[in-house]
Amino acid sequence: MADFEIFDSLPSTQELSLARLRAGRSGPGWILAKEQTKGIGRHGKSWVGTKGNFMASRWEVMEIDVRRVPQLSFVTALAVYEMLRPIIPDTDQAMRIKWPNDILHRGRKLCGILVQTEATDKPDHLGVVIGIGMNLRVAPILEGYLTVALKEISPEAKNLDAVALLHKLNGHLDGVLDLWRSKDFSDIAKAWLKRAYGRDRLVSVTQDGVSLSGHIIGLDDFGGLQIEAADGQVHTVTGGDITYGEIER
């Protein structure tokens, strides 16, 4: 059973979760803040922690190879997606998972995921923190991003607060983590591809100064994005700038 810690305000749920691991605790545990003043996004960017939105981090010592850590972004995204399915009426038509860590509704960012690790003294084990930020009440204004709040697209969301959402998510994440531990990652990758943003579009990528375009066909064993070019060659993308064309009919 996971421990739950609920705070009215915190600088960062990620930082406090990492502190729990550094103190020798093994978890699993959740830290939720109803307001976050110094949230952390990918690549050190800040995460807007508006009061009323969902800001939580799950921390746990896991037996895991460091090369498999990126897989947890997709595991978590699938758990969030399935949790939202009964809440959002048009989930299958409108909601997509954008590589590597965003959940979109009709192209607007609803949720972001951040996975961080902490070394431990236990061989083959890492401390893992999975941060999840969702626009529950307020869609923040972000440069270069369209955003949406859950309450705008779900009638049920008006009766949900962050704590209720956390308990829903905990059950779903436990279930997908169990699936991930017991099966090959290819099963998770196939489930992700069905829900992937951009699989019905031509995508263009610039990585390390090299440009390519093609169609998304899946994930490799480490969460790299696989793109098939027009000549049939499959390229694996691990970063860079990705642009998405119009939906192909």
C-alpha positions in Angstrom: 0.0 0.0 0.0 1.3 3.4 -0.9 1.6 6.2 1.7 -0.2 9.5 0.9 1.1 12.9 2.0 -1.1 15.9 1.2 0.2 19.5 1.5 -1.6 22.8 1.0 1.5 24.2 -0.6 5.0 23.0 -1.5 7.9 24.4 -3.6 8.1 21.0 -5.5 6.6 17.6 -5.0 9.5 16.2 -7.0 12.1 17.6 -4.7 10.3 16.4 -1.5 10.0 12.9 -3.1 13.7 12.8 -3.8 14.3 13.9 -0.3 12.3 10.9 1.0 14.4 8.6 -1.0 17.7 10.2 0.1 16.5 9.7 3.7 16.5 6.0 3.1 12.8 5.3 2.6 11.8 2.8 0.0 8.1 3.6 -0.6 5.9 3.5 -2.5 4.6 6.9 -1.5 2.8 9.8 -3.0 3.2 13.5 -2.3 0.5 15.8 -3.5 0.5 19.6 -3.3 -2.6 21.7 -3.7 -0.4 24.5 -4.8 3.2 24.4 -6.1 5.5 27.3 -6.1 8.7 25.9 -7.8 7.6 23.0 -9.8 10.0 21.2 -12.1 9.4 20.3 -15.7 11.6 18.5 -18.3 15.1 19.8 -19.0 14.9 21.9 -15.8 12.0 24.0 -17.0 9.5 25.3 -14.4 6.1 23.7 -14.1 3.2 26.1 -13.4 1.6 24.8 -10.1 -1.7 26.7 -10.1 -3.9 26.2 -7.1 -6.7 23.8 -7.9 -4.7 21.8 -10.4 -3.2 18.3 -9.9 0.4 18.2 -8.9 1.7 14.9 -7.4 4.8 12.7 -7.4 5.1 9.0 -6.7 8.4 7.8 -5.2 9.6 4.3 -4.8 12.8 2.2 -4.8 12.6 -0.1 -7.8 14.6 -3.0 -9.1 15.3 -1.5 -12.5 18.1 -1.1 -15.1 18.8 2.6 -15.6 18.3 2.0 -19.4 14.7 1.1 -18.7 13.8 4.2 -16.7 12.4 6.0 -19.8 9.8 3.3 -20.2 8.1 4.6 -17.1 7.0 7.7 -18.9 4.9 5.6 -21.2 3.7 3.3 -18.4 2.5 6.4 -16.5 0.9 8.0 -19.5 -1.1 4.8 -20.2 -2.3 4.8 -16.6 -3.4 8.4 -16.8 -5.1 7.8 -20.1 -7.1 4.8 -18.7 -8.0 6.7 -15.6 -9.4 9.5 -17.7 -11.3 7.2 -20.1 -14.6 7.1 -18.0 -14.3 10.8 -17.1 -13.8 12.3 -20.6 -16.7 11.3 -23.0 -14.6 11.5 -26.2 -11.4 9.9 -24.9 -10.7 7.5 -27.8 -11.5 10.2 -30.5 -9.8 13.2 -28.9 -7.1 12.2 -26.4 -3.6 11.3 -27.5 -0.2 10.7 -25.8 2.5 12.8 -27.3 6.0 11.5 -27.3 7.6 11.3 -24.8 5.5 12.6 -21.9 2.5 14.8 -22.7 -1.2 13.9 -22.8 -3.2 16.0 -25.2 -6.9 16.6 -25.7 -7.7 17.8 -29.3 -4.1 18.9 -29.5 -4.1 20.9 -26.2 -1.9 19.9 -23.3 -3.8 18.4 -20.4 -1.1 16.6 -18.5 2.7 16.3 -18.3 4.9 13.6 -16.8 8.5 13.8 -15.4 10.6 10.8 -14.3 13.7 11.3 -12.2 16.0 8.9 -10.4 18.1 8.8 -7.3 21.0 6.4 -6.7 20.7 3.8 -3.8 23.1 1.5 -1.9 21.1 -1.5 -3.0 22.5 -3.3 -6.1 20.4 -3.1 -9.2 17.9 -0.7 -7.5 17.2 2.9 -8.2 15.0 5.4 -6.4 12.4 6.6 -8.9 10.2 9.6 -8.7 7.3 10.0 -11.2 5.9 13.5 -11.3 2.4 14.1 -12.8 1.0 17.6 -13.4 -2.5 17.9 -14.8 -4.7 20.9 -15.5 -7.6 20.0 -13.4 -9.2 23.4 -12.8 -7.1 26.0 -14.7 -5.4 25.8 -18.1 -2.2 27.9 -17.7 -1.0 30.1 -20.5 2.2 28.6 -21.9 4.3 30.0 -24.7 4.2 27.7 -27.7 1.6 25.4 -26.2 -2.2 25.2 -26.3 -3.6 24.0 -23.0 -6.9 22.8 -21.6 -8.3 22.0 -18.2 -10.1 18.8 -17.3 -13.1 20.7 -16.1 -13.6 22.2 -19.6 -13.9 18.7 -21.2 -15.4 16.5 -18.5 -18.8 17.0 -16.8 -17.6 14.8 -13.9 -14.5 16.9 -13.3 -16.5 19.5 -11.5 -17.0 17.1 -8.7 -13.4 15.9 -8.6 -10.6 17.5 -6.5 -6.9 16.6 -6.6 -7.1 14.2 -3.7 -9.9 12.2 -5.3 -8.1 12.1 -8.6 -4.9 10.9 -6.8 -6.7 7.9 -5.4 -8.1 7.0 -8.8 -4.7 7.4 -10.4 -2.9 5.3 -7.8 -5.0 2.3 -8.6 -4.5 2.6 -12.3 -0.7 3.2 -12.0 -0.4 0.1 -9.8 -2.1 -1.9 -12.4 0.0 -0.8 -15.4 3.2 -1.1 -13.3 2.3 -4.7 -12.6 1.7 -5.3 -16.3 5.0 -3.7 -17.1 6.9 -5.8 -14.6 5.3 -9.1 -15.8 5.4 -8.6 -19.5 7.8 -7.4 -22.2 7.9 -3.7 -22.9 6.7 -4.3 -26.4 3.2 -4.8 -25.0 3.3 -1.4 -23.4 4.7 0.1 -26.6 1.9 -1.4 -28.7 -0.7 0.1 -26.3 1.0 3.4 -26.5 1.1 3.4 -30.3 -2.7 3.0 -30.5 -3.0 6.2 -28.5 0.0 8.1 -29.9 -0.3 11.6 -31.1 1.0 12.1 -34.6 0.7 8.5 -35.9 -1.7 9.7 -38.5 0.6 12.6 -39.6 3.9 13.1 -41.4 6.4 14.1 -38.7 9.7 15.9 -39.2 12.6 15.7 -36.7 15.9 17.5 -36.3 18.3 15.6 -34.1 22.0 16.5 -33.7 21.8 18.6 -36.8 20.3 15.9 -39.0 16.8 16.2 -40.4 14.4 13.4 -41.3 10.7 12.9 -41.9 8.4 9.9 -41.9 5.7 8.2 -39.9 5.7 7.0 -36.3 5.6 3.2 -36.1 6.4 2.6 -32.5 8.9 2.7 -29.7 12.2 0.9 -29.2 13.1 -1.0 -26.0 14.2 2.1 -24.3 11.4 4.4 -25.3 13.0 5.9 -28.3 10.6 7.0 -31.0 10.8 4.9 -34.2 10.1 6.8 -37.4 9.9 5.1 -40.8 11.1 7.3 -43.7 9.8 7.2 -47.2 12.6 4.8 -48.3 11.6 2.3 -45.6 14.5 3.0 -43.3 13.6 3.1 -39.6 15.2 5.8 -37.5 15.2 5.9 -33.7 14.7 9.4 -32.2 15.8 10.0 -28.6 15.4 13.8 -28.6 15.4 16.9 -30.9 12.7 19.1 -32.3 9.6 17.3 -33.7 7.0 19.0 -35.9 3.7 17.4 -36.9 2.0 17.8 -40.3 -1.7 17.9 -41.0 -3.8 14.8 -40.4 -3.5 12.5 -43.4 -6.9 11.3 -44.7 
